[in-house]
Amino acid sequence: MALQIYNSLTRQKEDFVPLHGDHVGIYVCGPTVYGLAHVGHAKSYISFDIAVRYLRYIGYKVRYVQNITDVGHLTDDADEGEDKLVRKARFDRVHPMELAESYTRSYFTDMDMLNVGRPDIVPRASGHIPEQIVQIEQLIATGHAYVVNGSVYFSVESDPDYGKLSGRRVEDQEEGARVAINPEKRNPADFALWKRAEPAHILQWPSPWGAGYPGWHIECSAMSTKYLGQPFDIHGGGLENKFPHHEAEIAQAECASNDTPFARFWMHNNMVTVNGIKMGKSLGNYTTIQDAFKIVEPLALRFFVLSTHYRSSTDFSTGALEGAQKGYSRLLGAVRLVKQKLSAAADTGDMPAAVAGLLDATRARFRAAMDDDFNTAGAIAELFDFSRETNTLLNAATLPNRATVAALDSLYAELVGTVLGLLPAEGDNNSRLALLAVTDGLVAYLIELRNEARQQKQWAQADAIRNRLKDLGVALEDGAQGTGWRLAAGCATSSRARSTRSGARPSWPH
């Protein structure tokens, strides 16, 4: 089965075939850095991290571009009101760029904790003013934009395709309802490409139309085409950006380039909700990523996001998050069991054909789920089925040989680690798996003491060891192979996951 991606532009799943052989260009709208990232942001950027990981896993060379919005995003997404960054900076009594830098750093710290890989290119809107001015000039020259009192607006009536992404027609937008009334605009649905700045406005740049700053929409059109060309393969972002932001991006880019298509595939992740209502800063119902880390470990939050399809809404609650922690603990428990048995397995021959068949079937089912529009929920379900088979195999009367256990370990590393990003990086001594490796040794020592006590018929001491371990969340399991143990679900440890993608970057076709 070939990879199929749901294309928001055509409203159907389509076979994914890149424009340039095995090279894939992806642009995702990044954060507006005026506050701490929340769980809704986590869903968006984990979702696209998965897309990038999987595309690389199946052999594509990906250039991933994600911007930082540090100017021009106004309090009303329809380009009215005050710049969000400027307003927050004034409240905090700092320079807007100081504020932007602070929250950009905290954003990437959060992403590192969630094992979200760093984009290949991270352009800032404030660093690409010349490119935005050039695109605006092209729109004016082609009759798609007009200048009023130092501001420049895009004429939606000049573009017959405006609304093709969202399905919204210009005539359906009633004046004063969806769009604020602005006497400078020829049509209430027209949007700003460049905003005139008053002398006291702290963020402003010179332009052919006077001092001002760019509109939010033009920033992404200019930055995406600068680094990926036009057209490019995939444009992604949150569902809430579909209109007006992404609709405006398409109109700007295609009208400025004589109708050259902008992006071929549009991917939109659905929202995180709280009691069915969209999580957002404007509503005050959001939980920051850092606060979520106080409830569960970071990769359990990642597991929480991946447990639903990216196009489905995800309802957030403390209970749901704690449930995800238990599920993640179960999956890690299976990984830990394999690593525990690997050290004890004897090097006595080849892997049996039945195990090879299990591995191949699991990989095939996992890929089938991921090929179906990055269905991570289905992929995780396959991993739990595989874990049940693995547990049965490893808890049999005779422990499988080393080749078999090593193959199991390798598959977990491949699917759980490389593709889903649910295993901490190698060398992370603060990770849960690293802590479990230490715990293995300590628990093994206590099991030895318990076994010695049982051999000497010191039943009270043996029971005391078992009960004390149980109190600490460690359950002992006596079986034919001796005494094993498992970490009780929900017994979380702190982890800090980091992105470790390395290697030479692929050359890019021009």
C-alpha positions in Angstrom: 0.0 0.0 0.0 1.3 3.4 -0.9 1.2 6.3 1.5 -2.1 8.1 1.3 -2.6 11.6 2.8 -5.9 13.4 3.4 -5.6 16.5 1.3 -7.7 19.3 2.8 -7.7 21.1 -0.5 -9.4 18.3 -2.4 -11.2 16.8 0.6 -10.1 13.3 0.0 -7.2 10.9 0.6 -4.7 10.8 -2.2 -1.6 8.8 -3.0 1.4 10.8 -2.0 4.0 11.3 -4.8 6.6 14.1 -4.3 7.3 16.7 -6.9 11.0 16.1 -7.0 11.8 12.4 -6.9 12.6 11.3 -3.4 12.8 14.9 -2.0 9.9 16.2 0.0 9.3 19.8 1.0 7.1 20.5 4.1 6.1 23.9 5.6 4.3 24.1 8.9 3.0 27.3 10.5 5.0 27.7 13.7 4.0 29.4 16.9 3.4 33.1 17.6 5.8 33.5 20.4 4.1 35.7 23.0 3.4 33.1 25.7 4.1 29.5 26.8 3.1 26.7 24.4 0.1 24.7 25.5 -1.2 21.2 24.9 -2.9 22.3 21.7 0.4 23.3 20.3 1.9 20.0 21.4 -0.7 18.1 19.3 0.1 20.2 16.2 3.8 19.9 16.3 3.9 16.2 17.4 1.5 15.4 14.5 3.8 17.0 11.9 6.9 15.5 13.6 5.3 12.1 13.0 4.7 13.0 9.3 8.4 14.0 8.9 9.6 10.9 10.8 7.5 8.5 8.8 8.5 10.1 5.4 12.1 9.7 6.3 11.5 6.2 7.6 10.1 5.1 4.2 13.1 6.6 2.4 12.3 10.2 1.5 14.7 13.1 2.0 12.7 15.8 3.8 13.3 19.5 4.1 11.2 20.6 7.0 10.5 24.4 7.4 8.7 25.8 10.4 8.5 29.5 11.0 8.5 31.6 14.1 5.9 34.4 14.1 7.4 37.4 15.9 5.5 40.2 14.3 2.3 40.9 12.5 -0.1 38.5 14.2 -2.9 40.7 15.5 -5.4 40.1 18.3 -8.0 39.5 15.6 -6.9 36.9 13.2 -8.7 38.8 10.5 -5.9 41.4 10.8 -7.6 43.9 13.1 -6.5 45.0 16.6 -3.1 45.1 18.2 0.0 43.0 17.6 -0.1 40.1 20.1 3.6 40.3 20.7 3.7 44.1 21.2 0.7 44.0 23.6 2.3 41.2 25.8 5.7 43.0 25.7 4.1 46.2 26.9 2.4 44.3 29.7 5.7 42.6 30.8 7.7 45.9 30.3 10.2 44.3 27.9 11.1 44.8 24.3 9.0 42.7 21.9 12.1 41.0 20.5 13.3 40.1 24.0 9.9 38.6 24.6 10.0 36.7 21.3 13.4 35.3 22.1 12.4 34.2 25.5 9.3 32.3 24.4 11.0 30.9 21.3 13.6 29.3 23.6 10.9 27.9 25.9 9.0 26.6 22.9 12.0 24.6 21.7 12.7 23.4 25.2 9.1 22.0 25.4 9.5 20.4 21.9 12.8 18.8 22.9 11.1 17.3 26.0 8.4 15.9 23.7 11.0 14.4 21.4 9.9 16.6 18.5 12.7 16.9 16.1 14.0 20.4 15.2 13.0 21.6 11.8 15.7 21.9 9.1 15.0 25.6 8.7 13.3 27.9 11.2 12.8 31.3 9.6 11.6 34.3 11.6 9.0 36.6 10.2 11.0 39.7 11.3 14.0 38.4 9.4 12.2 38.1 6.0 10.7 41.6 5.6 12.4 42.1 2.1 10.9 38.9 0.7 7.5 39.9 2.0 7.8 43.4 0.4 8.7 41.8 -3.0 5.7 39.6 -2.9 3.4 42.5 -2.0 4.8 44.5 -4.9 4.0 41.6 -7.2 0.5 41.6 -6.0 0.1 45.3 -6.6 1.6 45.0 -10.1 -0.9 42.3 -11.0 -3.9 44.2 -9.7 -4.6 41.9 -6.8 -3.7 44.5 -4.1 -4.2 48.2 -3.5 -2.6 50.9 -1.3 -4.6 53.1 1.1 -2.9 55.6 3.4 0.3 53.6 3.7 -1.4 50.2 4.2 -1.8 47.6 1.5 -4.7 45.2 1.2 -5.4 42.1 -0.9 -8.5 42.3 -3.0 -10.3 39.0 -2.5 -12.7 39.8 -5.4 -9.7 39.9 -7.7 -9.1 36.1 -7.1 -11.9 33.9 -8.4 -10.4 30.9 -6.5 -10.4 32.6 -3.2 -12.2 30.2 -0.7 -11.2 27.0 -2.5 -9.5 25.6 0.6 -12.1 26.4 3.2 -15.1 26.3 1.0 -16.1 29.9 2.0 -17.3 32.3 -0.7 -16.7 36.0 -0.4 -20.4 36.7 -0.9 -21.2 34.5 2.2 -19.1 36.8 4.5 -21.5 39.4 5.8 -20.1 42.8 6.6 -19.8 43.4 10.3 -20.4 39.7 11.1 -17.3 37.6 10.4 -15.0 40.5 9.4 -14.6 43.8 11.2 -15.6 46.9 9.3 -12.6 48.9 8.1 -13.4 52.0 5.9 -10.0 51.6 4.2 -11.0 48.3 2.6 -12.9 48.0 -0.7 -14.5 44.8 0.6 -14.8 43.8 4.3 -13.2 40.5 3.5 -10.0 42.1 2.1 -7.0 41.5 4.3 -3.9 43.4 5.1 -0.6 42.7 3.4 1.1 45.7 5.0 0.0 47.8 7.9 0.8 51.4 8.3 2.6 52.0 11.6 2.1 55.0 13.8 5.4 56.8 14.9 5.2 55.2 18.4 4.8 51.7 17.1 7.9 49.8 18.3 8.0 47.2 15.5 8.2 48.9 12.1 10.2 48.8 8.9 10.6 51.1 5.9 8.7 50.1 2.7 7.7 51.7 -0.6 4.4 52.6 1.1 5.9 54.1 4.2 6.9 52.8 7.6 4.9 49.8 8.8 4.9 46.1 9.4 3.7 43.0 7.5 0.4 41.3 7.8 0.4 37.8 9.4 -0.7 36.0 6.2 2.0 37.3 3.8 4.8 36.1 6.2 4.1 32.4 5.6 3.6 32.8 1.8 7.0 34.6 1.5 9.0 32.3 3.8 7.6 29.0 2.5 8.3 29.8 -1.1 11.8 31.2 -0.3 12.9 27.9 1.1 10.8 25.3 -0.7 10.0 27.0 -4.1 6.6 27.0 -5.7 4.9 24.7 -5.8 6.0 22.5 -2.9 4.7 19.2 -1.5 3.0 19.7 1.9 1.7 22.7 3.9 0.6 21.9 7.4 -1.0 23.6 10.4 -3.8 23.6 12.9 -7.4 23.4 11.7 -8.1 26.8 13.2 -5.7 28.3 10.6 -7.5 26.9 7.6 -9.5 30.2 7.4 -8.4 32.9 7.1 -4.7 32.3 7.4 -4.1 29.4 5.0 -6.8 30.6 2.6 -5.0 34.0 2.4 -1.6 32.2 1.9 -2.9 30.4 -1.2 -4.4 33.6 -2.6 -1.2 35.6 -2.1 1.2 33.1 -3.4 -0.8 32.0 -6.5 -1.8 35.5 -7.5 1.7 36.9 -7.1 3.1 34.1 -9.4 0.5 34.2 -12.2 -1.5 31.3 -10.8 1.4 28.9 -10.2 0.1 26.4 -7.6 1.2 27.0 -4.1 1.2 23.7 -2.1 0.0 20.4 -3.4 -1.1 18.8 -0.2 -2.7 20.6 2.8 -2.7 18.8 6.1 -4.6 20.1 9.1 -4.5 18.6 12.6 -7.7 18.9 14.6 -8.0 20.7 17.9 -7.4 19.8 21.5 -10.6 20.4 23.4 -11.6 20.8 27.0 -15.2 19.5 27.7 -15.7 19.8 24.0 -14.6 23.4 23.7 -11.4 24.3 21.8 -8.4 24.8 24.1 -7.0 28.3 23.6 -5.3 31.2 25.3 -8.2 33.5 24.3 -10.6 31.3 26.2 -8.4 30.8 29.2 -9.0 27.1 29.2 -5.5 26.0 28.3 -2.9 23.9 30.1 0.7 24.7 29.2 3.0 21.9 28.2 5.1 22.6 31.2 2.1 22.2 33.5 1.2 19.0 31.8 4.7 17.7 32.6 3.7 18.1 36.3 1.0 15.5 35.8 2.8 12.9 33.5 6.2 12.4 32.1 6.9 14.2 28.7 6.7 11.1 26.5 3.4 10.1 28.1 2.0 13.4 26.8 3.4 12.5 23.4 1.7 9.1 23.7 -1.5 10.9 24.7 -1.4 12.9 21.4 -0.6 9.9 19.2 -3.4 7.8 20.7 -5.9 9.7 18.5 -5.7 10.4 14.8 -4.3 13.8 14.0 -7.5 14.8 12.2 -9.7 13.8 15.2 -10.3 16.1 18.1 -8.6 15.2 21.4 -10.4 16.0 24.6 -8.0 16.9 27.4 -8.5 16.2 31.0 -6.2 15.2 33.9 -7.9 11.8 33.9 -7.3 11.3 30.2 -3.6 12.3 30.6 -3.2 9.9 33.5 -4.8 7.2 31.4 -2.2 7.9 28.7 0.5 7.5 31.3 -0.7 4.0 32.2 -0.9 3.0 28.5 2.6 4.4 27.9 3.9 2.5 31.0 2.5 -0.7 29.5 4.3 -0.1 26.3 7.6 0.8 28.0 7.1 -2.3 30.2 7.2 -4.5 27.1 10.3 -2.7 25.9 11.9 -3.1 29.3 11.1 -6.8 29.5 12.8 -7.4 26.1 15.9 -5.6 27.2 15.8 -7.5 30.5 15.6 -10.9 28.8 18.2 -9.9 26.2 21.0 -9.9 28.9 19.9 -13.4 30.0 19.3 -15.0 26.6 21.8 -17.7 25.4 23.5 -17.4 22.0 22.3 -20.7 20.7 21.3 -20.5 17.1 19.1 -18.6 14.6 15.8 -17.0 15.1 12.8 -19.4 14.4 10.8 -18.9 11.3 7.6 -18.3 13.4 9.2 -15.3 15.1 10.5 -13.9 11.8 6.9 -14.2 10.5 5.6 -12.4 13.6 8.1 -9.5 13.1 7.3 -9.2 9.4 3.5 -9.3 10.0 3.8 -6.7 12.8 5.9 -4.4 10.6 3.5 -4.7 7.7 0.4 -4.0 9.8 2.2 -1.0 11.5 3.1 0.4 8.1 -0.4 -0.2 6.7 -1.8 1.9 9.6 0.8 4.7 9.0 0.3 4.6 5.2 -3.4 5.3 5.9 -2.9 9.1 6.5 -0.4 8.6 9.4 -2.9 6.7 11.6 -0.8 6.6 14.8 -3.7 5.3 16.9 -3.9 2.2 14.6 -0.1 1.8 14.7 -0.1 1.9 18.5 -2.8 -0.7 18.6 -0.6 -3.0 16.5 2.3 -2.5 18.9 0.1 -3.5 21.8 -0.9 -6.7 19.9 2.8 -7.4 19.2 3.6 -6.8 22.9 1.1 -9.4 24.0 2.8 -11.9 21.6 6.2 -10.8 22.9 5.2 -11.3 26.5 3.9 -14.8 25.8 7.1 -15.7 24.0 9.4 -14.3 26.7 7.5 -15.8 29.6 7.4 -19.3 28.2 9.1 -22.1 30.1 12.2 -21.9 27.8 13.6 -18.4 27.1 14.1 -17.8 23.4 17.7 -17.5 22.1 19.6 -14.3 21.8 19.0 -13.8 18.1 15.2 -13.9 18.7 15.2 -11.5 21.6 17.6 -9.1 19.8 15.2 -9.1 16.8 12.3 -8.2 19.1 14.4 -5.4 20.7 15.3 -4.1 17.2 11.7 -3.9 16.1 10.7 -1.9 19.2 13.6 0.5 18.5 12.5 0.9 14.9 8.8 1.4 15.3 8.4 2.8 18.8 11.6 4.8 18.7 12.4 5.9 15.2 8.9 6.3 13.8 6.8 7.2 16.8 9.5 8.9 18.8 8.3 7.3 22.0 11.7 6.1 23.2 14.2 8.5 24.8 17.4 9.3 23.1 20.5 7.2 23.5 22.7 8.5 26.3 19.9 10.2 28.1 20.7 9.3 31.6 17.6 11.0 33.0 15.2 9.0 30.8 12.8 6.5 32.1 14.5 3.6 30.3 17.8 4.6 31.7 16.3 4.7 35.2 14.7 1.3 34.6 18.1 -0.1 33.6 19.4 1.0 37.1 16.2 -0.3 38.7 16.7 -3.7 37.0 20.0 -4.1 38.8 18.6 -3.0 42.2 15.5 -5.2 41.9 17.5 -8.2 40.7 19.6 -7.8 43.9 16.5 -7.7 46.1 15.1 -10.8 44.3 18.4 -12.6 45.1 18.0 -11.7 48.8 14.4 -12.9 48.7 15.4 -16.1 47.1 18.1 -16.7 49.7 15.6 -16.0 52.4 13.1 -18.5 50.9 15.8 -21.2 50.6 16.6 -20.7 54.3 12.8 -20.8 55.0 12.9 -17.2 56.3 9.4 -16.6 55.0 8.7 -13.4 57.0 11.8 -11.8 55.5 11.0 -13.0 52.0 7.4 -11.6 52.3 8.7 -8.3 53.7 10.9 -7.9 50.6 8.0 -8.7 48.2 5.6 -6.3 50.1 8.1 -3.5 50.3 8.7 -3.7 46.5 4.9 -3.8 46.0 4.6 -0.6 48.0 7.2 1.0 45.7 5.2 0.0 42.6 7.2 -3.2 41.7 5.3 -6.4 41.3 7.2 -9.7 41.5 6.1 -12.6 39.3 7.3 -16.1 40.2 7.4 -18.5 37.2 9.2 -21.4 35.6 12.1 -19.3 34.5 12.5 -17.9 38.0 11.3 -14.6 39.5 10.6 -11.6 37.2 9.1 -8.3 37.9 7.1 -5.5 36.3 6.7 -1.8 37.0 3.1 -1.1 38.0 1.2 1.0 35.5 1.1 4.7 36.4 4.5 4.6 38.3 6.0 7.5 36.3 9.5 8.7 36.4 10.9 12.0 35.1 12.3 12.1 31.6 13.9 14.6 29.4 13.8 13.5 25.7 15.9 15.2 23.1 16.0 15.1 19.3 19.1 13.3 18.0 18.6 13.3 14.3 22.0 13.4 12.7 23.8 12.7 9.5 24.5 14.7 6.3 21.7 16.8 4.9 20.5 15.7 1.5 21.2 17.9 -1.5 18.1 19.7 -2.7 17.0 20.0 -6.3 16.8 23.6 -7.6 
